[in-house]
Structure formats: C-alpha cells, structure tokens
Amino acid sequence: MQNERSNLQVLLARHPDGVATAADFTTRETSLPEPGEGELLIESHYVGLDAALRLIVRDSDEFLFRVRPGDRVHGSIAGRVIQSNHPDWHVGDFVSGSLGVQRYALSDGSGLERCDTTQAPLSAWLGGFGVSGLTAYFALFDVCRPQPGQTVLITGAAGAVGTMAGQFAKMAGARVIGTAGDDDKCRWLVEELGYDVAINYRHAGWFERLREAAPERLDVVFDNTGGDVMNQSLKLIGMHGTVLLCGSTSQYTEEAMQGPSNYIWLGTMRARLQGFVVFDYAARYAEARARMAGWIRDGRLKLPETAVEGDISEFGAVFEQLYRGVNRGKMLLKLPAAV
Ligand SMILES: NC(=O)c1ccc[n+]([C@@H]2O[C@H](COP(=O)([O-])OP(=O)(O)OC[C@H]3O[C@@H](n4cnc5c(N)ncnc54)[C@H](OP(=O)(O)O)[C@@H]3O)[C@@H](O)[C@H]2O)c1
C-alpha cells in the first residue's frame, strides 16, 4: 500500500520481447518531491498510452526516445497543479506535458501546456485535443489537402489519430474509407464517426473490398500502420496522390522492418510519399485548437477515447491492451485523482 505522502513511478523492468506485457514494467516508490523556487508540483489525473512507446523494444538511439531498464517510462500526463513556487502557474491550474509515467511530477514549467477545460475536457488534451488531434489536423488540412469529392483512405482508422483524421477528411468534403482490426470497430467508424466505408483488414478479401470502395482510386492514403495494408493500398494510389507517412505501428516491434514493395505505383501515378512530424507545427497549435473548439461546441467534432480506470501501477497492463487494438480513439489510464 502506497504512503499518501509518496510518489509512485513506473519504470521499465526489462526490454520487451516484441509485444510488451505488464511484466516488462515495475514501480518505484519515492518521497513526494518538494517544489523549489520556480518549480511546481502536479498531480496526474490521466496518462496517455502512446503507440510510439512500442519503440522501447528497440533499445536504440535511432528512434524518438530510448528507455533503458530502470529508467522511468516516457509518457504524457494531464493533471492539476497542487503546489507552486512559479509565478506563471497556480494551484488548481490544469496542465499537460511529457513528464513521465508517475503519480506526481515536478516541473519548472518548461514544455508544460495550460489546459483550458472550457475548450475540451482534460483527458482530451492527451488525445483528440492533444498531439493525436493536432497530428490529424495538420497532416490532413496542411499536407494531404483533400478536395471535395476526392477519396481518402485512413489506416489505423479507429486509433487516436485515425478517428480525428477521418472526421477532418469528412469536413473537407472527401469520401472517407478506413481500415480497422475488428467488425465492431468498423461499424462504429461508420455509424458514429461518419466514415463512408470501414474495412476489417483481418478478413481475407479486404483488398478487394477496398478496390470496390475506391473505383476512382485513392487521392490520399493517410497511413498510421505501415506494413501490408499500406503496401497493398499503393496499388490503388491515384494520379498525383499523396501517401502520408504518419506512423508505422505495425513495424515498431518488428526486428526487420518491411518496406513498401509496391512503390512502383508511386512513379507511375506521379504520386508522393510524404513524411510528417507534428512538432513542426508547434507554433500553430493554438490556432488549430481554436478552430477545433468551435467544431466541438457546434457538435461537429467528437473526441473519442478509451479510458481505463486504475492506479498508476496498472500502466503496463493497460499498455498491453493497446497492442490488441481494444481502443477506440485515444487510450488513457484514468487515475483515482481524476474528477
Ligand atoms: N507523425 C507524427 O507526428 C505522429 C504523431 C502522433 C502519432 N503518430 C503515429 O501515428 C500512428 C497512430 O497513432 P495513434 O495514437 O492513433 O495509435 P493508437 O491509438 O495506438 O492506435 C493504434 C491502432 O493501430 C492498430 N494496430 C495495432 N497493432 C497493429 C499492427 N501490428 N498492425 C496494424 N495495426 C495495428 C490497432 O487498431 P486495429 O486493431 O483496429 O488495427 C490500434 O488500435 C502511430 O504509429 C503513431 O506513432 C505520428
């Protein structure tokens, strides 16, 4: 049982062998940090479960971040300031940031975001109103720029980014096709999020369904997963189409990554394969959020999330569920402190 005046942090116990399990993580109890001059203390309410954390399996500096056994696990939290010696942050402020997976976090304010919960609920600042939604917003509206009547394919459509990208593509007037890993999720994408067609890529014949759904080919492939689904979709890319490399979830745990062998279609169709990183747009986050807040108010934009309630020590077990695709929208761990 944890002492009330102590902190609980989640550490990597060992490098996962492919898919991470709860046993790959452990916890450490430390004393509750005391903020010094210019510092503040935050109590975590939500922890975001990020697909990119699967890269920890790689134990390499080549990717986004490296976590070694014994290190605190990298992750974003959203919570409330409970003590402050910082002039810009006050007790009661809602904040989010990349502060590691822990119940309490000390900060000097750098990299911290102020969460205006009148724009969107606190949890959404880690998902649809946070990096996932901003990724979908800029990748879709700034890079892919689908025109009314064009056809957009979104892979990983039921995930945190895909659920937002699909809604934005509909707002742009496109016809939107999504791929997801189970029939219920596919139904939900159509009935709740407005996707025109959703295809379960685990069924044999999925590619034929995609071909039928896109008789005039695909103007945009917004790719979150890489692997076979992305590779097959290249056969249907349209003239001057865009294949946006948002993420490669299927490859993060693969020792030998699989490249797209159907790239020849990109040449024939004068199409482009476009990389993308949301952090390049940091100066425009407020502008995007102002528009998104308006759509939320008007009921035009949903912020899907799957929040599992539990203590911080359950992080590993919840992370494991992400590999099974149980999430609809952003996967979150909702801590007891959340209101
Ligand atoms: N470029 C950027 O700036 C940026 C920013 C944020 C995120 N990303 C990337 O964008 C991608 C999507 O992120 P997200 O937060 O939406 O992810 P997410 O919510 O974790 O969704 C991932 C979904 O991918 C599917 N999936 C799981 N394992 C898979 C596999 N082996 N092969 C194919 N699909 C699999 C699952 O759905 P199904 O069961 O339905 O397949 C799962 O629900 C990730 O690769 C992430 O790293 C990029």
PDBQT file of the ligand as one rigid body, heavy atoms in Angstrom, charges set to zero:
ROOT
HETATM    1  N1  LIG A 401       3.928  11.804 -37.345  1.00  0.00    +0.000 N 
HETATM    2  C1  LIG A 401       3.559  12.314 -36.178  1.00  0.00    +0.000 C 
HETATM    3  O1  LIG A 401       3.838  13.473 -35.852  1.00  0.00    +0.000 OA
HETATM    4  C2  LIG A 401       2.776  11.428 -35.247  1.00  0.00    +0.000 A 
HETATM    5  C3  LIG A 401       2.136  11.955 -34.108  1.00  0.00    +0.000 A 
HETATM    6  C4  LIG A 401       1.371  11.097 -33.304  1.00  0.00    +0.000 A 
HETATM    7  C5  LIG A 401       1.288   9.747 -33.622  1.00  0.00    +0.000 A 
HETATM    8  N2  LIG A 401       1.965   9.277 -34.704  1.00  0.00    +0.000 N 
HETATM    9  C6  LIG A 401       1.884   7.862 -35.105  1.00  0.00    +0.000 C 
HETATM   10  O2  LIG A 401       0.612   7.669 -35.678  1.00  0.00    +0.000 OA
HETATM   11  C7  LIG A 401       0.240   6.293 -35.553  1.00  0.00    +0.000 C 
HETATM   12  C8  LIG A 401      -1.158   6.208 -34.956  1.00  0.00    +0.000 C 
HETATM   13  O3  LIG A 401      -1.095   6.691 -33.642  1.00  0.00    +0.000 OA
HETATM   14  P1  LIG A 401      -2.333   6.527 -32.687  1.00  0.00    +0.000 P 
HETATM   15  O4  LIG A 401      -2.011   7.298 -31.465  1.00  0.00    +0.000 OA
HETATM   16  O5  LIG A 401      -3.565   6.778 -33.447  1.00  0.00    +0.000 OA
HETATM   17  O6  LIG A 401      -2.266   4.989 -32.351  1.00  0.00    +0.000 OA
HETATM   18  P2  LIG A 401      -3.274   4.176 -31.444  1.00  0.00    +0.000 P 
HETATM   19  O7  LIG A 401      -4.386   4.958 -30.939  1.00  0.00    +0.000 OA
HETATM   20  O8  LIG A 401      -2.399   3.465 -30.502  1.00  0.00    +0.000 OA
HETATM   21  O9  LIG A 401      -3.909   3.171 -32.471  1.00  0.00    +0.000 OA
HETATM   22  C9  LIG A 401      -3.172   2.153 -32.900  1.00  0.00    +0.000 C 
HETATM   23  C10 LIG A 401      -4.121   1.184 -33.598  1.00  0.00    +0.000 C 
HETATM   24  O10 LIG A 401      -3.288   0.526 -34.536  1.00  0.00    +0.000 OA
HETATM   25  C11 LIG A 401      -3.795  -0.760 -34.708  1.00  0.00    +0.000 C 
HETATM   26  N3  LIG A 401      -2.713  -1.729 -34.605  1.00  0.00    +0.000 N 
HETATM   27  C12 LIG A 401      -2.180  -2.247 -33.500  1.00  0.00    +0.000 A 
HETATM   28  N4  LIG A 401      -1.213  -3.125 -33.820  1.00  0.00    +0.000 NA
HETATM   29  C13 LIG A 401      -1.180  -3.142 -35.167  1.00  0.00    +0.000 A 
HETATM   30  C14 LIG A 401      -0.407  -3.853 -36.093  1.00  0.00    +0.000 A 
HETATM   31  N5  LIG A 401       0.547  -4.709 -35.705  1.00  0.00    +0.000 N 
HETATM   32  N6  LIG A 401      -0.639  -3.623 -37.403  1.00  0.00    +0.000 NA
HETATM   33  C15 LIG A 401      -1.573  -2.745 -37.805  1.00  0.00    +0.000 A 
HETATM   34  N7  LIG A 401      -2.338  -2.038 -36.946  1.00  0.00    +0.000 NA
HETATM   35  C16 LIG A 401      -2.122  -2.250 -35.653  1.00  0.00    +0.000 A 
HETATM   36  C17 LIG A 401      -4.819  -1.036 -33.620  1.00  0.00    +0.000 C 
HETATM   37  O11 LIG A 401      -6.092  -0.979 -34.213  1.00  0.00    +0.000 OA
HETATM   38  P3  LIG A 401      -6.711  -2.194 -35.058  1.00  0.00    +0.000 P 
HETATM   39  O12 LIG A 401      -6.833  -3.349 -34.131  1.00  0.00    +0.000 OA
HETATM   40  O13 LIG A 401      -8.002  -1.614 -35.474  1.00  0.00    +0.000 OA
HETATM   41  O14 LIG A 401      -5.762  -2.472 -36.167  1.00  0.00    +0.000 OA
HETATM   42  C18 LIG A 401      -4.641   0.112 -32.669  1.00  0.00    +0.000 C 
HETATM   43  O15 LIG A 401      -5.853   0.468 -32.064  1.00  0.00    +0.000 OA
HETATM   44  C19 LIG A 401       1.289   5.659 -34.652  1.00  0.00    +0.000 C 
HETATM   45  O16 LIG A 401       2.174   4.942 -35.493  1.00  0.00    +0.000 OA
HETATM   46  C20 LIG A 401       1.983   6.840 -34.002  1.00  0.00    +0.000 C 
HETATM   47  O17 LIG A 401       3.315   6.551 -33.649  1.00  0.00    +0.000 OA
HETATM   48  C21 LIG A 401       2.684  10.091 -35.525  1.00  0.00    +0.000 A 
ENDROOT
TORSDOF 0
